[in-house]
Each structure stands twice: as structure tokens, then as C-alpha cells.
Amino acid sequence: MAKKKTIILCFDGTSNHPRDARQERKWFGRGEIRDNGITNVLKLHALFGGNLKNKPSNLPGMANQRSFYYSGVGTYGNRLQRMFNAGFAPSNMDVATIMFHAGEDLRQAYKKGDELIIVGFSRGAAIARKFASRLPRFLPAATKNCITLMAVFDTVASIGVPNLDDLEKPVSDVVFEDSVISPYIKEAVHLVSLDDSRIAFHPVLMAREPRVTEVWFAGAHSDVGGGFWRDGLSDIALSHMMTEISQRTDAVFTTPDKVDFDGLKHEDEYKIDFEDLDLKPNVHGQSHQQDRWGPIEEMTLETRSPRVVFPEAPQEGAETSVLLHQSVVDRIKKVVDYRPKALKGVRHRLVAEAGSVGKKEHLGLVGHIS
């Protein structure tokens, strides 16, 4: 009898692409280096033994594991098409292409009894959740709980035009905004940004139920899901997600020094290397929050509201405390000017790196400031 495989589908965020590993300088090749980096989705794919051609891994111990990677919405087609897909097009164009490829890969790789893990970030997380909700379309043999784990970072259903820092605004291009997770998911872990305040990036939370673990982390959207070269904060979230994956699935990780970097190289255009995958979690890490002024701020920014979403009206006595990662408190204590507005008046319990949840309930910043 063939040994079961672990199959991982990795959906990246809007316009995120492996070429982000390449460091460029602003202002036509002069000036400071852009703070570009790869996302936690691509890091996970590489550490799962994946490559950019989605071929079987040739790494030791990975024979029964297969990871597939899909770059984000807005990275398909020519430059004009990519801009159109990322900011202006109906959601069923580029999203449909990604889901089609993922469905084809899954049909060819999956055998009954295999373990299925789905990973996503940002709008890629929304695509991942949409894919799970429509799983029978891609996998007719799908059964309840056949997705062992949905592991996503900061789900965003709709966003504005990419890379127009001060002009990003909401659009009506909604991919997926259902808080109730698919019945085909056995367990789900959702890591959420506490500090991003862009209205266009408001998260689609998961309704609380026994299958769902939703934890809030310090930093902006990409300080949780990755995408910056200065990635101390996003490495905290990634380390925690790797712990959750290891505890809940049979997936195995290789180490950065054993990654197939040749398989992560594409036409000599860009190259992912050891430094991109060498995790260095740091509560002092840079937070990439957006700063805006006047009318622009009022129109585009709004403090996030950490809360528990229920699939229906909560019963009396239901647990309503949000889960906050311990690193947020560590940052509050060690970074003098870090006082997250979103945490004000919010009841929460602390989650340790190992995943255990503290019994004590905290309120806002009370008790966290030394």
C-alpha cells in the first residue's frame, strides 16, 4: 500500500512574486535599497521543499511531500494586464486562473488518504478560503475535514491598486468575505495584523468555533504575512505558523541551508538565497505602517478592531477574548513608543510561541507597560 503524501497549496498575496527577493535601488538605480523581500507563503513553500516549477522535491526526506506555489493576483500576463488584474478587474479573471491551476495540480497529485494543507496570505488567503469552500469542484472525491489545515496570514478580501502608497483605496473587487470556514477544513489557523490601519486592508476574520485558532500579531499587514527585507516582525509570525503546522500536520520542513536554491532561480532574473529564508524573529523589528495626513488619512485609514466573530449570536457565557501573541506584549515592554491603538479596551488572552493559551484575561494595555 502506497504511503500517504502531504500536499500543500500555497497562495500568495496580491502582486507578490518571487522576483521580490531581488534588491533594487529607488530613483532609477540610485539612493537607498528598496525594502523588498519574499512573503511568508513563499518562505514556507521553499522550506516545504518546493521549487518555482512546482516539480517534486529532490530533497532528502521530502519524497512523500509536494508543495505547489501560486504567485499573487496581478502577477499574470503583461504589465498592463497585471495592473488591471490587481486593481481594476472583476475578481473572477485573475483569481479564476490561479484557482484553475491549483485545481489541476491537486487533481493530478491527490490520492485518497493524502494529507492536504492550504496556505495563503492577504488576498491569496481569501483565494485559499474560497478554494476550500469550492473544493468539490476541483476534487470530486472531497470529504468533510479532508483539508487537514488551513494556514493563512491576514486575509484581505479586496484591496486597491498596488504600490500607490498614499493613494490606496477600497475597491469593489471582493474575492471572498465569508467568516465561516469551509466544512472541508479540519482545522484553521489565522494570524492577523494588529496595527495595519488601511481601510482597504481590513481583515476578513474567521468565525470562532473549535476548528479555528485566530491570533493577533504586532505590525502592519506585511509584518505578519511577510514581503519586506526588514522582516523581524514577520519572522515572528512565520515561526509561530511553522510551530502550528508541525503540531497539527505531518508536514516536514527542511532547513535554509538545505533548500534547493537552484530550483528557486528563474531565468537568471532573480534569485532567492539563504538570507531570504534565515529566520530572525525580532520584537524590535521595523513596523511598516502607513502614515498619511489630512483628508487622505480620514478617507483611507481606520484603526483595526480586534474582536471575536461568531457564526451566530454568541450564547451567554461564550468566550469573547481575542487571542494575542506574547510577542506583542514583549514589543510593548521593549519598544518605548509602541502603544497599539487597536488594543485599547480589548479583552484578550496571551498565546505563547509554543501555541498554549494563557488562562488570565487582560484588558487593553493594562499590566503590559513596565
CORPE-V950062 format. One record per residue. N is the residue number from 1. RES is the residue in three letters. SS is DSSP state (H for helix, E for strand, L for the rest). PHI is phi as a letter, one per 30 degrees, with the letter a starting at -180 (* if undefined). NEAR is the number of other C-alpha atoms within 12 Angstrom. Layout:
N|RES|SS|PHI|NEAR, N|RES|SS|PHI|NEAR
//
This chain:
1|MET|L|*|6, 2|ALA|L|d|10, 3|LYS|L|d|13, 4|LYS|L|d|20, 5|LYS|L|c|28, 6|THR|E|c|38, 7|ILE|E|c|45, 8|ILE|E|b|47, 9|LEU|E|c|51, 10|CYS|E|c|51, 11|PHE|E|c|50, 12|ASP|L|d|48, 13|GLY|L|d|49, 14|THR|L|e|47, 15|SER|L|i|38, 16|ASN|L|d|39, 17|HIS|L|a|37, 18|PRO|H|e|40, 19|ARG|H|d|30, 20|ASP|H|d|29, 21|ALA|H|d|33, 22|ARG|L|d|27, 23|GLN|L|c|25, 24|GLU|L|b|20, 25|ARG|E|c|14, 26|LYS|H|d|13, 27|TRP|H|h|10, 28|PHE|H|h|10, 29|GLY|H|i|11, 30|ARG|L|c|10, 31|GLY|L|i|10, 32|GLU|L|d|13, 33|ILE|E|d|18, 34|ARG|L|d|21, 35|ASP|L|d|23, 36|ASN|L|c|29, 37|GLY|L|a|38, 38|ILE|L|c|45, 39|THR|E|d|50, 40|ASN|H|d|55, 41|VAL|H|d|51, 42|LEU|H|d|45, 43|LYS|H|d|51, 44|LEU|H|d|51, 45|HIS|H|e|49, 46|ALA|H|d|46, 47|LEU|H|d|41, 48|PHE|L|d|47, 49|GLY|L|j|44, 50|GLY|L|d|41, 51|ASN|L|b|34, 52|LEU|L|d|32, 53|LYS|L|c|25, 54|ASN|L|h|30, 55|LYS|L|d|23, 56|PRO|L|e|28, 57|SER|L|d|32, 58|ASN|L|c|24, 59|LEU|L|d|29, 60|PRO|L|e|18, 61|GLY|L|i|20, 62|MET|L|c|28, 63|ALA|L|d|23, 64|ASN|L|c|28, 65|GLN|E|b|38, 66|ARG|E|b|42, 67|SER|E|c|46, 68|PHE|E|c|43, 69|TYR|E|b|46, 70|TYR|E|b|46, 71|SER|L|d|43, 72|GLY|L|d|43, 73|VAL|L|e|48, 74|GLY|L|j|39, 75|THR|L|c|32, 76|TYR|L|c|26, 77|GLY|L|i|18, 78|ASN|L|d|11, 79|ARG|H|e|13, 80|LEU|H|d|15, 81|GLN|H|d|19, 82|ARG|H|d|27, 83|MET|H|d|24, 84|PHE|H|d|26, 85|ASN|H|d|33, 86|ALA|H|d|39, 87|GLY|H|b|34, 88|PHE|L|b|27, 89|ALA|L|d|27, 90|PRO|L|e|20, 91|SER|L|d|31, 92|ASN|L|d|21, 93|MET|L|d|24, 94|ASP|H|d|35, 95|VAL|H|d|41, 96|ALA|H|d|23, 97|THR|H|d|24, 98|ILE|H|d|36, 99|MET|H|d|38, 100|PHE|H|d|23, 101|HIS|H|d|24, 102|ALA|H|d|36, 103|GLY|H|d|27, 104|GLU|H|d|19, 105|ASP|H|d|28, 106|LEU|H|d|40, 107|ARG|H|e|24, 108|GLN|H|d|16, 109|ALA|H|c|30, 110|TYR|L|d|32, 111|LYS|L|b|24, 112|LYS|L|e|24, 113|GLY|L|j|21, 114|ASP|L|d|30, 115|GLU|E|c|34, 116|LEU|E|b|44, 117|ILE|E|b|47, 118|ILE|E|b|52, 119|VAL|E|c|53, 120|GLY|E|a|51, 121|PHE|E|b|57, 122|SER|L|i|52, 123|ARG|H|d|49, 124|GLY|H|d|50, 125|ALA|H|d|50, 126|ALA|H|d|49, 127|ILE|H|d|50, 128|ALA|H|e|52, 129|ARG|H|d|49, 130|LYS|H|d|40, 131|PHE|H|e|40, 132|ALA|H|d|46, 133|SER|H|d|32, 134|ARG|L|c|24, 135|LEU|H|e|33, 136|PRO|H|e|22, 137|ARG|H|d|19, 138|PHE|H|c|24, 139|LEU|L|b|28, 140|PRO|L|e|17, 141|ALA|L|d|18, 142|ALA|L|e|29, 143|THR|L|b|23, 144|LYS|L|e|19, 145|ASN|L|i|25, 146|CYS|L|d|32, 147|ILE|E|c|42, 148|THR|E|e|37, 149|LEU|E|a|42, 150|MET|E|c|50, 151|ALA|E|c|55, 152|VAL|E|b|55, 153|PHE|E|c|55, 154|ASP|L|h|49, 155|THR|L|d|48, 156|VAL|E|b|48, 157|ALA|L|d|38, 158|SER|L|a|40, 159|ILE|L|b|43, 160|GLY|L|d|36, 161|VAL|L|d|29, 162|PRO|L|d|30, 163|ASN|L|i|18, 164|LEU|L|c|13, 165|ASP|L|e|19, 166|ASP|L|c|23, 167|LEU|L|c|24, 168|GLU|L|d|27, 169|LYS|L|b|30, 170|PRO|L|d|24, 171|VAL|L|b|24, 172|SER|L|c|19, 173|ASP|L|d|30, 174|VAL|L|c|29, 175|VAL|L|d|36, 176|PHE|L|a|35, 177|GLU|L|b|27, 178|ASP|L|c|25, 179|SER|L|d|29, 180|VAL|L|d|27, 181|ILE|L|d|43, 182|SER|L|d|33, 183|PRO|L|d|27, 184|TYR|L|d|31, 185|ILE|E|c|34, 186|LYS|L|d|29, 187|GLU|L|b|35, 188|ALA|E|b|44, 189|VAL|E|b|47, 190|HIS|E|b|49, 191|LEU|E|c|53, 192|VAL|E|b|49, 193|SER|E|d|51, 194|LEU|L|d|47, 195|ASP|L|c|40, 196|ASP|L|d|38, 197|SER|L|c|33, 198|ARG|E|d|36, 199|ILE|H|e|31, 200|ALA|H|d|37, 201|PHE|H|c|43, 202|HIS|L|d|34, 203|PRO|E|d|43, 204|VAL|L|c|42, 205|LEU|L|d|43, 206|MET|L|c|42, 207|ALA|E|d|29, 208|ARG|E|d|31, 209|GLU|L|a|25, 210|PRO|L|e|18, 211|ARG|L|d|26, 212|VAL|E|c|32, 213|THR|E|b|37, 214|GLU|E|b|47, 215|VAL|E|b|45, 216|TRP|E|c|49, 217|PHE|E|b|49, 218|ALA|L|d|49, 219|GLY|L|j|46, 220|ALA|L|d|41, 221|HIS|H|e|46, 222|SER|H|d|51, 223|ASP|H|d|46, 224|VAL|H|c|50, 225|GLY|H|c|55, 226|GLY|E|i|52, 227|GLY|L|k|44, 228|PHE|L|c|34, 229|TRP|L|d|35, 230|ARG|L|d|32, 231|ASP|L|c|41, 232|GLY|H|e|36, 233|LEU|H|d|42, 234|SER|H|d|48, 235|ASP|H|d|42, 236|ILE|H|d|40, 237|ALA|H|d|54, 238|LEU|H|d|45, 239|SER|H|e|36, 240|HIS|H|d|39, 241|MET|H|d|42, 242|MET|H|d|35, 243|THR|H|d|25, 244|GLU|H|d|34, 245|ILE|H|d|34, 246|SER|H|d|21, 247|GLN|H|d|19, 248|ARG|H|c|26, 249|THR|L|b|30, 250|ASP|L|c|26, 251|ALA|L|d|36, 252|VAL|L|b|34, 253|PHE|L|c|32, 254|THR|L|d|27, 255|THR|L|c|22, 256|PRO|H|e|24, 257|ASP|H|d|19, 258|LYS|H|c|25, 259|VAL|L|d|33, 260|ASP|L|d|32, 261|PHE|H|d|30, 262|ASP|H|d|24, 263|GLY|H|d|28, 264|LEU|H|c|36, 265|LYS|E|c|23, 266|HIS|E|b|19, 267|GLU|L|h|13, 268|ASP|L|h|12, 269|GLU|L|d|14, 270|TYR|E|a|23, 271|LYS|E|b|27, 272|ILE|L|d|36, 273|ASP|L|b|28, 274|PHE|H|e|21, 275|GLU|H|d|21, 276|ASP|H|d|38, 277|LEU|H|c|41, 278|ASP|L|d|27, 279|LEU|L|d|29, 280|LYS|L|b|21, 281|PRO|L|e|26, 282|ASN|L|a|27, 283|VAL|L|d|32, 284|HIS|L|d|29, 285|GLY|L|e|29, 286|GLN|L|d|27, 287|SER|L|c|36, 288|HIS|L|c|31, 289|GLN|L|d|27, 290|GLN|L|d|29, 291|ASP|L|c|21, 292|ARG|L|b|19, 293|TRP|L|b|13, 294|GLY|H|h|11, 295|PRO|H|e|11, 296|ILE|H|d|19, 297|GLU|H|d|21, 298|GLU|H|d|16, 299|MET|H|d|19, 300|THR|H|c|29, 301|LEU|E|c|28, 302|GLU|L|a|25, 303|THR|L|e|27, 304|ARG|L|d|31, 305|SER|L|b|28, 306|PRO|L|e|38, 307|ARG|L|a|31, 308|VAL|L|c|31, 309|VAL|E|c|28, 310|PHE|E|c|23, 311|PRO|L|d|18, 312|GLU|L|a|13, 313|ALA|L|e|13, 314|PRO|L|d|15, 315|GLN|L|d|10, 316|GLU|L|e|7, 317|GLY|L|i|8, 318|ALA|L|d|15, 319|GLU|L|d|21, 320|THR|L|c|24, 321|SER|L|d|31, 322|VAL|E|d|40, 323|LEU|E|c|42, 324|LEU|E|c|44, 325|HIS|E|d|41, 326|GLN|H|e|31, 327|SER|H|d|38, 328|VAL|H|d|45, 329|VAL|H|d|34, 330|ASP|H|d|31, 331|ARG|H|d|32, 332|ILE|H|e|29, 333|LYS|H|d|22, 334|LYS|H|c|19, 335|VAL|L|c|23, 336|VAL|L|e|16, 337|ASP|L|c|13, 338|TYR|L|c|28, 339|ARG|L|b|25, 340|PRO|L|d|36, 341|LYS|H|d|23, 342|ALA|H|d|32, 343|LEU|H|d|35, 344|LYS|L|e|22, 345|GLY|L|i|18, 346|VAL|L|c|27, 347|ARG|E|d|25, 348|HIS|E|a|36, 349|ARG|E|c|31, 350|LEU|E|c|32, 351|VAL|E|c|33, 352|ALA|L|d|28, 353|GLU|L|e|26, 354|ALA|L|d|21, 355|GLY|L|j|28, 356|SER|L|d|20, 357|VAL|E|c|22, 358|GLY|L|d|20, 359|LYS|L|d|14, 360|LYS|L|d|15, 361|GLU|L|c|22, 362|HIS|E|c|26, 363|LEU|E|b|21, 364|GLY|L|h|27, 365|LEU|L|d|27, 366|VAL|L|e|19, 367|GLY|L|i|14, 368|HIS|L|c|26, 369|ILE|L|c|19, 370|SER|L|d|13
//
